[in-house]
Amino acid sequence: MNNREDIVNLPLMHKGKVRNVYDLGQSYLIVASDRISAFDYVIPTMIPNKGKILHKLSMFWFDFVQGIVPNHVITGDFESFPTMLKQYEHLRDRSMIVKKANRVNIECIVRGYLAGSGWKEYKKYQTVCGIELPRGLKESSKLPEPIFTPSSKEEDGKHDENISFEETIKRVGKDVAKSLRKISLDLYEKISDYSFSKGIIVADTKLEFGFYDNQLILIDEIFTPDSSRFWEIDKYEEGKSQDSLDKQYVRDYLEHVNWDKSSPAPELPGNVVEKTMKKYVSAYEKLTGEIYNV
C-alpha cells in the first residue's frame, strides 16, 4: 500500500484513507496521495496523479470561498515550503502546509439533490437523515432547498454514521452546531451556483471544520471529486442515477463485482483506473477553466 508520497522523514501524525498528515512543529504538512477509498475501505489500486488534482482543486476552492469562512491553509506552493522539504520533489502540487486546528468530529454533509444513501432512505421513509421531504421526488431530483445532514467522524476503521441535528448539538453544543450548519449551507450555495455556470451540478458534498485560535475554520479538502458528487448539466436526467465526474464510478464498479464490503477491497482493472482519472481531470478542467498538466 505504500507509495512514494509516504516517503517523508517527518513524524506521521495521521494516515487517513487518502491523505497523510505530518508534524512540522508549528504547523502540519498534508499530503494528498493517489490512494482512493470507497465504502470506508482503501482500494489497493492507485489512481495516478489523483492526489495532485485533489490538491489543486482544493486550493482553487479555498481561495474562492475565503470571504465566507477562514481556512487552515498557510501555503500550498511548493516553492514557498521550508528548505528541509525541498528534497521531497514528489510533494510538489500535492501538499499544503496548514494551521494546527483542533478538528470538530462532525462530517458536515450538504445535499442539494436526491442520490446515494439519501435516495435509498427516501424510497423507504420519504426522509433523508430523518428530514421529511415532499412526496413524488425521483432519484437525482433537485431538493426544494439544500439540506444539512451531518454524520459522525469515526476513527479506528469504524463507519461514519448519519446523525440528527439534535445529536450534533449534543456532541458539539448548540452554537457550534448552528455555525456548522450555516457555514456549510453558505459554502454549498456559493460553490454550486458557480459550478452550475461551468456546466457542473454539485449534487452533494462533505466538509470538515476545526478550531484555531478559538475560531471555526475550514479544514481538510473541499469540493473535490472525492468529497462531492459532480454531475454534468448536459447529461443530467431526473429519475435515474447519473454518470458523474467523481469516485461514484469506482463505487459502481465495486457494486458490479459483488464485493461484500466487509473484507479487503479488490484491485481495480486498468480501464476503471483510466476512466476514473479522466473523470477527475474533466471535473478539474471544467470547474477551474484550466488545462490539467501532470
MARSEMI-87989 format. One record per residue (C-alpha): residue number from 1; residue in three letters; x, y, z. Coordinates in steps of 0.2 Angstrom, whole numbers. Example, Ala and Ser with C-alpha at 12.3 -4.5 7.8 and 13.67 -1.06 7.14 Angstrom:
MARSEMI-87989
+-----+------+-------+-------+-------+
! seq ! type !    c1 !    c2 !    c3 !
+-----+------+-------+-------+-------+
!   1 !  ala !    62 !   -22 !    39 !
!   2 !  ser !    68 !    -5 !    36 !
+-----+------+-------+-------+-------+
end
This chain:
MARSEMI-87989
+-----+------+-------+-------+-------+
! seq ! type !    c1 !    c2 !    c3 !
+-----+------+-------+-------+-------+
!   1 !  met !     0 !     0 !     0 !
!   2 !  asn !    15 !    12 !     2 !
!   3 !  asn !    19 !    24 !   -12 !
!   4 !  arg !    32 !    37 !   -14 !
!   5 !  glu !    20 !    50 !    -6 !
!   6 !  asp !    23 !    41 !    10 !
!   7 !  ile !    42 !    44 !    10 !
!   8 !  val !    44 !    59 !    21 !
!   9 !  asn !    56 !    59 !    35 !
!  10 !  leu !    44 !    68 !    47 !
!  11 !  pro !    33 !    62 !    62 !
!  12 !  leu !    17 !    55 !    54 !
!  13 !  met !     3 !    61 !    64 !
!  14 !  his !   -11 !    53 !    55 !
!  15 !  lys !   -13 !    42 !    39 !
!  16 !  gly !   -30 !    44 !    33 !
!  17 !  lys !   -38 !    35 !    18 !
!  18 !  val !   -31 !    46 !     5 !
!  19 !  arg !   -20 !    59 !    15 !
!  20 !  asn !    -5 !    59 !    26 !
!  21 !  val !    -3 !    72 !    40 !
!  22 !  tyr !    15 !    76 !    46 !
!  23 !  asp !    20 !    86 !    61 !
!  24 !  leu !    31 !   102 !    56 !
!  25 !  gly !    31 !   108 !    74 !
!  26 !  gln !    21 !   124 !    72 !
!  27 !  ser !    11 !   118 !    58 !
!  28 !  tyr !     6 !   102 !    49 !
!  29 !  leu !    10 !    95 !    31 !
!  30 !  ile !    -4 !    87 !    22 !
!  31 !  val !     0 !    76 !     8 !
!  32 !  ala !   -14 !    70 !    -5 !
!  33 !  ser !    -9 !    53 !   -10 !
!  34 !  asp !   -15 !    43 !   -26 !
!  35 !  arg !   -25 !    31 !   -15 !
!  36 !  ile !   -44 !    30 !   -17 !
!  37 !  ser !   -57 !    24 !    -5 !
!  38 !  ala !   -74 !    18 !    -6 !
!  39 !  phe !   -87 !    11 !     7 !
!  40 !  asp !   -74 !    16 !    20 !
!  41 !  tyr !   -61 !     5 !    13 !
!  42 !  val !   -45 !    10 !     4 !
!  43 !  ile !   -43 !     2 !   -13 !
!  44 !  pro !   -27 !    -7 !   -16 !
!  45 !  thr !   -25 !     1 !   -33 !
!  46 !  met !   -19 !    19 !   -35 !
!  47 !  ile !   -26 !    32 !   -47 !
!  48 !  pro !   -11 !    40 !   -55 !
!  49 !  asn !    -9 !    59 !   -50 !
!  50 !  lys !   -26 !    59 !   -42 !
!  51 !  gly !   -18 !    67 !   -26 !
!  52 !  lys !   -12 !    82 !   -37 !
!  53 !  ile !   -30 !    85 !   -44 !
!  54 !  leu !   -37 !    85 !   -26 !
!  55 !  his !   -24 !    97 !   -20 !
!  56 !  lys !   -25 !   109 !   -35 !
!  57 !  leu !   -44 !   109 !   -34 !
!  58 !  ser !   -45 !   112 !   -16 !
!  59 !  met !   -33 !   126 !   -17 !
!  60 !  phe !   -44 !   134 !   -30 !
!  61 !  trp !   -59 !   132 !   -19 !
!  62 !  phe !   -50 !   138 !    -3 !
!  63 !  asp !   -46 !   154 !   -12 !
!  64 !  phe !   -64 !   156 !   -20 !
!  65 !  val !   -73 !   155 !    -3 !
!  66 !  gln !   -61 !   164 !     8 !
!  67 !  gly !   -74 !   178 !    11 !
!  68 !  ile !   -86 !   166 !    19 !
!  69 !  val !   -75 !   157 !    32 !
!  70 !  pro !   -56 !   157 !    36 !
!  71 !  asn !   -47 !   141 !    32 !
!  72 !  his !   -32 !   131 !    38 !
!  73 !  val !   -20 !   134 !    23 !
!  74 !  ile !    -4 !   143 !    26 !
!  75 !  thr !     3 !   138 !     9 !
!  76 !  gly !     1 !   125 !    -5 !
!  77 !  asp !    15 !   132 !   -15 !
!  78 !  phe !    30 !   120 !   -15 !
!  79 !  glu !    42 !   135 !   -19 !
!  80 !  ser !    37 !   143 !    -3 !
!  81 !  phe !    40 !   127 !     8 !
!  82 !  pro !    54 !   127 !    21 !
!  83 !  thr !    71 !   122 !    13 !
!  84 !  met !    71 !   105 !    23 !
!  85 !  leu !    55 !   100 !    12 !
!  86 !  lys !    63 !   104 !    -5 !
!  87 !  gln !    72 !    87 !    -5 !
!  88 !  tyr !    55 !    79 !    -7 !
!  89 !  glu !    51 !    84 !   -25 !
!  90 !  his !    36 !    72 !   -25 !
!  91 !  leu !    27 !    84 !   -13 !
!  92 !  arg !    25 !    97 !   -27 !
!  93 !  asp !     7 !   100 !   -32 !
!  94 !  arg !     0 !    88 !   -20 !
!  95 !  ser !     4 !    95 !    -2 !
!  96 !  met !     0 !   110 !     9 !
!  97 !  ile !     6 !   117 !    25 !
!  98 !  val !    -8 !   121 !    36 !
!  99 !  lys !   -13 !   128 !    54 !
! 100 !  lys !   -14 !   115 !    68 !
! 101 !  ala !   -33 !   116 !    70 !
! 102 !  asn !   -42 !   106 !    83 !
! 103 !  arg !   -54 !    96 !    72 !
! 104 !  val !   -73 !    96 !    75 !
! 105 !  asn !   -78 !    77 !    75 !
! 106 !  ile !   -93 !    80 !    63 !
! 107 !  glu !   -94 !    77 !    45 !
! 108 !  cys !  -104 !    92 !    38 !
! 109 !  ile !  -114 !    85 !    23 !
! 110 !  val !  -125 !    96 !    12 !
! 111 !  arg !  -136 !    88 !     0 !
! 112 !  gly !  -145 !    98 !   -15 !
! 113 !  tyr !  -151 !    83 !   -24 !
! 114 !  leu !  -158 !    66 !   -20 !
! 115 !  ala !  -144 !    52 !   -23 !
! 116 !  gly !  -134 !    38 !   -15 !
! 117 !  ser !  -139 !    34 !     3 !
! 118 !  gly !  -151 !    48 !     3 !
! 119 !  trp !  -161 !    41 !   -11 !
! 120 !  lys !  -162 !    24 !    -3 !
! 121 !  glu !  -169 !    31 !    13 !
! 122 !  tyr !  -181 !    42 !     4 !
! 123 !  lys !  -189 !    27 !    -5 !
! 124 !  lys !  -192 !    19 !    11 !
! 125 !  tyr !  -197 !    33 !    23 !
! 126 !  gln !  -199 !    49 !    12 !
! 127 !  thr !  -185 !    56 !    23 !
! 128 !  val !  -166 !    59 !    21 !
! 129 !  cys !  -157 !    58 !    38 !
! 130 !  gly !  -173 !    60 !    46 !
! 131 !  ile !  -178 !    76 !    37 !
! 132 !  glu !  -195 !    74 !    29 !
! 133 !  leu !  -196 !    78 !    11 !
! 134 !  pro !  -211 !    81 !    -1 !
! 135 !  arg !  -219 !    66 !   -10 !
! 136 !  gly !  -216 !    62 !   -28 !
! 137 !  leu !  -197 !    65 !   -29 !
! 138 !  lys !  -187 !    54 !   -40 !
! 139 !  glu !  -169 !    48 !   -40 !
! 140 !  ser !  -157 !    63 !   -43 !
! 141 !  ser !  -172 !    75 !   -41 !
! 142 !  lys !  -167 !    93 !   -35 !
! 143 !  leu !  -172 !    96 !   -17 !
! 144 !  pro !  -184 !   110 !   -13 !
! 145 !  glu !  -169 !   118 !    -4 !
! 146 !  pro !  -152 !   111 !     1 !
! 147 !  ile !  -152 !   101 !    17 !
! 148 !  phe !  -138 !    99 !    31 !
! 149 !  thr !  -136 !    81 !    35 !
! 150 !  pro !  -121 !    78 !    47 !
! 151 !  ser !  -113 !    62 !    51 !
! 152 !  ser !  -101 !    56 !    65 !
! 153 !  lys !   -82 !    57 !    61 !
! 154 !  glu !   -76 !    40 !    67 !
! 155 !  glu !   -58 !    33 !    70 !
! 156 !  asp !   -51 !    16 !    70 !
! 157 !  gly !   -59 !    10 !    54 !
! 158 !  lys !   -77 !    12 !    61 !
! 159 !  his !   -90 !    18 !    49 !
! 160 !  asp !   -96 !    35 !    50 !
! 161 !  glu !  -115 !    36 !    54 !
! 162 !  asn !  -128 !    49 !    50 !
! 163 !  ile !  -134 !    59 !    65 !
! 164 !  ser !  -148 !    71 !    68 !
! 165 !  phe !  -145 !    89 !    70 !
! 166 !  glu !  -151 !    87 !    88 !
! 167 !  glu !  -137 !    74 !    91 !
! 168 !  thr !  -125 !    86 !    83 !
! 169 !  ile !  -130 !    99 !    96 !
! 170 !  lys !  -127 !    86 !   110 !
! 171 !  arg !  -109 !    82 !   103 !
! 172 !  val !  -103 !   100 !   100 !
! 173 !  gly !  -115 !   112 !   108 !
! 174 !  lys !  -129 !   122 !   101 !
! 175 !  asp !  -119 !   137 !    95 !
! 176 !  val !  -106 !   127 !    86 !
! 177 !  ala !  -119 !   116 !    78 !
! 178 !  lys !  -129 !   131 !    71 !
! 179 !  ser !  -112 !   138 !    65 !
! 180 !  leu !  -108 !   122 !    56 !
! 181 !  arg !  -125 !   121 !    48 !
! 182 !  lys !  -125 !   139 !    42 !
! 183 !  ile !  -107 !   140 !    35 !
! 184 !  ser !  -109 !   123 !    26 !
! 185 !  leu !  -125 !   129 !    18 !
! 186 !  asp !  -117 !   146 !    13 !
! 187 !  leu !  -102 !   137 !     6 !
! 188 !  tyr !  -113 !   125 !    -4 !
! 189 !  glu !  -124 !   139 !   -11 !
! 190 !  lys !  -109 !   149 !   -17 !
! 191 !  ile !  -100 !   134 !   -25 !
! 192 !  ser !  -115 !   126 !   -33 !
! 193 !  asp !  -120 !   142 !   -41 !
! 194 !  tyr !  -103 !   145 !   -48 !
! 195 !  ser !  -101 !   126 !   -53 !
! 196 !  phe !  -118 !   127 !   -62 !
! 197 !  ser !  -112 !   141 !   -73 !
! 198 !  lys !   -97 !   130 !   -78 !
! 199 !  gly !  -109 !   116 !   -83 !
! 200 !  ile !  -107 !   106 !   -67 !
! 201 !  ile !  -121 !   101 !   -54 !
! 202 !  val !  -114 !    99 !   -36 !
! 203 !  ala !  -127 !    86 !   -30 !
! 204 !  asp !  -119 !    85 !   -13 !
! 205 !  thr !  -103 !    87 !    -3 !
! 206 !  lys !   -94 !    84 !    13 !
! 207 !  leu !   -85 !    97 !    23 !
! 208 !  glu !   -74 !    97 !    39 !
! 209 !  phe !   -70 !   111 !    51 !
! 210 !  gly !   -59 !   114 !    66 !
! 211 !  phe !   -55 !   127 !    79 !
! 212 !  tyr !   -39 !   138 !    78 !
! 213 !  asp !   -37 !   152 !    90 !
! 214 !  asn !   -55 !   149 !    96 !
! 215 !  gln !   -61 !   152 !    78 !
! 216 !  leu !   -71 !   140 !    67 !
! 217 !  ile !   -61 !   137 !    51 !
! 218 !  leu !   -62 !   126 !    36 !
! 219 !  ile !   -50 !   111 !    35 !
! 220 !  asp !   -46 !    96 !    25 !
! 221 !  glu !   -50 !    96 !     6 !
! 222 !  ile !   -66 !   105 !    -1 !
! 223 !  phe !   -77 !   102 !   -16 !
! 224 !  thr !   -66 !    88 !   -24 !
! 225 !  pro !   -72 !    73 !   -34 !
! 226 !  asp !   -68 !    63 !   -18 !
! 227 !  ser !   -79 !    73 !    -7 !
! 228 !  ser !   -93 !    78 !   -19 !
! 229 !  arg !  -105 !    72 !   -32 !
! 230 !  phe !  -102 !    81 !   -49 !
! 231 !  trp !  -115 !    79 !   -62 !
! 232 !  glu !  -113 !    87 !   -80 !
! 233 !  ile !  -128 !    98 !   -83 !
! 234 !  asp !  -130 !    92 !  -102 !
! 235 !  lys !  -131 !    74 !   -96 !
! 236 !  tyr !  -142 !    76 !   -81 !
! 237 !  glu !  -159 !    67 !   -82 !
! 238 !  glu !  -170 !    66 !   -67 !
! 239 !  gly !  -176 !    49 !   -62 !
! 240 !  lys !  -160 !    39 !   -64 !
! 241 !  ser !  -143 !    38 !   -57 !
! 242 !  gln !  -131 !    50 !   -66 !
! 243 !  asp !  -114 !    47 !   -75 !
! 244 !  ser !  -104 !    58 !   -63 !
! 245 !  leu !   -87 !    65 !   -63 !
! 246 !  asp !   -81 !    58 !   -46 !
! 247 !  lys !   -77 !    42 !   -37 !
! 248 !  gln !   -95 !    36 !   -39 !
! 249 !  tyr !   -88 !    27 !   -55 !
! 250 !  val !   -77 !    17 !   -43 !
! 251 !  arg !   -91 !    13 !   -31 !
! 252 !  asp !  -102 !     7 !   -46 !
! 253 !  tyr !   -88 !    -5 !   -52 !
! 254 !  leu !   -87 !   -12 !   -34 !
! 255 !  glu !  -105 !   -15 !   -33 !
! 256 !  his !  -105 !   -23 !   -50 !
! 257 !  val !   -92 !   -36 !   -45 !
! 258 !  asn !  -102 !   -40 !   -29 !
! 259 !  trp !   -88 !   -36 !   -17 !
! 260 !  asp !   -95 !   -39 !     1 !
! 261 !  lys !   -89 !   -23 !     8 !
! 262 !  ser !   -83 !   -32 !    24 !
! 263 !  ser !   -66 !   -39 !    18 !
! 264 !  pro !   -51 !   -31 !     9 !
! 265 !  ala !   -57 !   -22 !    -7 !
! 266 !  pro !   -52 !   -29 !   -24 !
! 267 !  glu !   -39 !   -22 !   -36 !
! 268 !  leu !   -46 !   -11 !   -50 !
! 269 !  pro !   -44 !   -16 !   -68 !
! 270 !  gly !   -34 !    -4 !   -79 !
! 271 !  asn !   -49 !     3 !   -89 !
! 272 !  val !   -58 !     8 !   -72 !
! 273 !  val !   -42 !    17 !   -66 !
! 274 !  glu !   -40 !    26 !   -83 !
! 275 !  lys !   -58 !    31 !   -84 !
! 276 !  thr !   -58 !    37 !   -66 !
! 277 !  met !   -43 !    48 !   -69 !
! 278 !  lys !   -52 !    55 !   -85 !
! 279 !  lys !   -67 !    60 !   -74 !
! 280 !  tyr !   -56 !    68 !   -61 !
! 281 !  val !   -47 !    78 !   -74 !
! 282 !  ser !   -63 !    83 !   -83 !
! 283 !  ala !   -70 !    89 !   -67 !
! 284 !  tyr !   -55 !   100 !   -63 !
! 285 !  glu !   -54 !   107 !   -80 !
! 286 !  lys !   -72 !   112 !   -81 !
! 287 !  leu !   -73 !   120 !   -64 !
! 288 !  thr !   -56 !   129 !   -65 !
! 289 !  gly !   -56 !   133 !   -83 !
! 290 !  glu !   -38 !   127 !   -83 !
! 291 !  ile !   -30 !   113 !   -93 !
! 292 !  tyr !   -23 !   100 !   -82 !
! 293 !  asn !    -5 !    96 !   -84 !
! 294 !  val !     4 !    82 !   -74 !
+-----+------+-------+-------+-------+
end
